[in-house]
Amino acid sequence: MKQTVNFYQFTDAFTNMNRQNQFSYKGKKALFEYLEEYEDSTGEQIELDIIALCCDYEEYDSLEEFQLDYGQEDYPDIDAIEYETQVIHIDDDSFIIAVF
């Protein structure tokens, strides 16, 4: 059984699972919009699994923060990251990646 959720229900689901700090507010908004676009473009419904989302996606405030985890030499810019994995842009600096 599937249920359609709006953005506020989406954010409440993070709170209900004690994962409210996993993503920033703007990060949750960007992730929600990405998932909605994915459903619209593929026709496939996604199950809202907060734990899976927290394991599959990671938010970074900057390229430099990402490079601390993955290395500056291998990922000198955002294009190199986009070549490796899905990148969801939040604003000019911050982004979410599909963890790889």
N, C-alpha and C positions, 0 to 999 in steps of 0.2 A: 504494500500500500504506500503510495507516494503522497506527499503533502507539499503544496506550494508555500514558500515562506517569503516574507518581505525582508528588507534590510534590518529592521528592528528585531524581528524574530531571529534572524541570523546572529546578530550581536548578543541577544539574550541567550542563545544556545551556548555561546562561549562562556558567558557568566555562569550558567547552570552547570557547566562542566569544570568550573574553577580554572578556566583558561582565558579569562578576560584580559590578561596582560600579554598574551601570546603575540598579538598584533596591535598596532596603534589603531585608533578610530579610523584614520584615513587609510590605513593598511587593510582593515576589514572591509571598508567601502570598496577599495580597488579590487580586493579578492572576490567580493560578492559580485561586482560588475563583471569581472572576468569569468566567473563560473556561470553567470546568467548568459553571457555572450556565447560561451562554449555550448551550453544547452541549446540555445537558439540556432547556432550554426550547424550542430550535429544532429539535432532532434533527439538526443539522448538525455534522459533525466539523470541527475546526479543525486545520490543519497547524501543527506547532510550528516556527515560523520566528523564531528569536531576533532576527535583525537587523530583521525587520519589526516585531516587538514593541517593540524599542528605538526605532524610528522613529515608531511609531504612538502610543506612550504615554509620558507624562512624569510623574515623581513630584515632588511638592512637599511640603516639611515644614510649610508653613503657608500661609494665605491671603496673608500679606504677601509671601512669596517668589514666589507665583504673580503677584501684582500687579506685581512688579518686571519680569516678562516681558510681561504683557498689559495693564497699566494699572489703576490704582485707580478711576478715574472710570467706566470701562466695567464693571468687575467689583467692586462694593463688598462683595459677600458671596458665599457659596458657592452660593446660589440662582441668582444671575446666571450663574455658571459652568455650573451644571446645565442652565440654559435653553439654553446654547450648545453643550454637548458632554457626553459621558458622563463621569461622575465616579465613581471607585471609592474609597470611604472606607477608610482604613487604621486610623485612630483618631480621636480628637476633633480633632486639628489637621492631620494629614498626609493626603494623598490623591493619587490618580493620575488624570490626565485623558487622554482620547483627544485627541491633538494636533490643533489646528484652525488 
